[in-house]
Every structure is written in C-alpha cells, then in structure tokens.
Amino acid sequence: MLNNSVSGDPLPEPAIVAPVHSDNLEPAIQDTLSALANVEARYQHEREQLERRSRPDGMKARWQQELEERHRRKREPLVQHLAELHQQTITLTMFRQLRIVD
C-alpha cells in the first residue's frame, strides 16, 4: 500500500476508493498526487539502480521491461483516480455556477 509522503499515512488502493464528497475533493486530489509522486520517485530510483548494474544487455533489457510494466501497473490506477477526481471537480464547479445563475 502506498503512503502519503507528507503524513506517512497509508493511502487507500485506488481501485477501492469510495466516491469522494465535495468537501473532500481537494485533500483527495493532493493524496493522489502525492501517491503518484511516490510511484514516480520509486521508478526513477529503481531505473537508476538498474543502469548501474553490470549485467549482460539481454538480462538488463528483460529487467527494464519488467520495471516498466510494474511502473505502469502502479501508475495507471492513480492516474485514472485523478481523472475521476478532476471530473468530479468540474461537475461540481459547473453545478455551483448554475445555482448562482438561477
């Protein structure tokens, strides 16, 4: 499970995240961005570690492919969740604007 880089608290798995109430959109966005930053930092670190290893090129290439696949699997649900939060923010903003006009 990923941890919030600020508080260190565990973040929920994106696939099981419940719908977010409008008051909680901003913290949910920040937590998701933090989790995404953690995934990216870990990927960058692992990539640098792999580049430093002296192994045959074929072995390195296979490890690089595995690293890329792990990165994609960890990153994809977070990006999807962030897109959903963005959509909720847009919908809420449009709804608020309609109520102001009425």
C-alpha positions in Angstrom: 0.0 0.0 0.0 1.3 3.5 -0.8 1.9 6.1 1.9 1.1 9.8 1.9 4.5 11.4 1.6 3.5 14.2 3.9 1.9 12.4 6.7 3.2 8.9 6.1 -0.4 7.5 6.5 -1.3 4.6 4.2 -3.3 5.7 1.2 -6.2 3.5 0.0 -5.8 1.4 -3.1 -7.2 3.4 -6.0 -9.4 0.6 -7.2 -11.3 0.5 -3.9 -11.5 4.3 -3.3 -15.1 5.3 -2.4 -16.8 8.2 -4.1 -15.4 11.5 -2.7 -17.7 14.1 -1.0 -17.3 17.5 -2.5 -15.7 18.8 0.7 -13.0 16.2 0.4 -12.1 16.7 -3.3 -9.0 18.8 -2.6 -7.5 16.5 0.0 -8.2 13.5 -2.2 -6.5 15.2 -5.2 -3.5 16.0 -3.0 -3.3 12.5 -1.6 -3.5 11.0 -5.1 -0.9 13.4 -6.5 1.4 12.5 -3.5 0.9 8.8 -4.2 1.7 9.4 -7.9 4.8 11.3 -7.0 5.9 8.4 -4.8 5.4 5.9 -7.6 7.4 8.1 -10.0 10.3 8.6 -7.4 10.5 4.9 -6.8 10.5 4.2 -10.5 13.3 6.7 -11.1 15.3 5.2 -8.2 14.9 1.6 -9.5 15.8 2.7 -13.0 19.0 4.3 -11.8 19.9 1.2 -9.8 19.3 -1.0 -12.9 21.5 1.2 -15.0 24.4 0.9 -12.5 24.3 -2.9 -12.5 26.8 -4.7 -14.7 24.8 -7.4 -16.4 24.5 -8.8 -19.9 22.5 -6.5 -22.1 19.8 -9.1 -22.7 19.3 -9.5 -18.9 19.1 -5.8 -18.4 16.6 -5.4 -21.2 14.4 -8.0 -19.6 14.6 -6.3 -16.2 13.9 -3.0 -17.8 10.7 -4.4 -19.4 9.7 -5.8 -16.0 10.4 -2.5 -14.3 8.4 -0.6 -17.0 5.4 -3.0 -16.5 5.4 -2.6 -12.7 5.6 1.1 -13.1 2.6 1.1 -15.5 0.5 -1.1 -13.2 1.1 1.1 -10.2 0.7 4.4 -12.0 -2.3 3.6 -14.1 -4.9 3.4 -11.3 -3.7 6.6 -9.7 -3.9 8.5 -13.0 -7.4 7.1 -13.5 -8.5 8.1 -10.0 -7.0 11.6 -10.5 -9.0 11.9 -13.7 -12.2 10.9 -11.9 -11.5 13.5 -9.2 -10.9 16.1 -11.8 -14.2 15.2 -13.5 -16.0 15.5 -10.1 -14.4 18.9 -9.6 -15.5 20.1 -13.0 -19.0 18.8 -12.4 -19.3 20.4 -9.0 -18.0 23.7 -10.4 -20.5 23.7 -13.2 -23.3 22.8 -10.8 -22.3 25.7 -8.4 -22.2 28.1 -11.3 -25.7 27.0 -12.5 -27.1 27.6 -9.0 -25.6 31.1 -8.9 -27.2 32.0 -12.2 -30.6 30.7 -11.3 
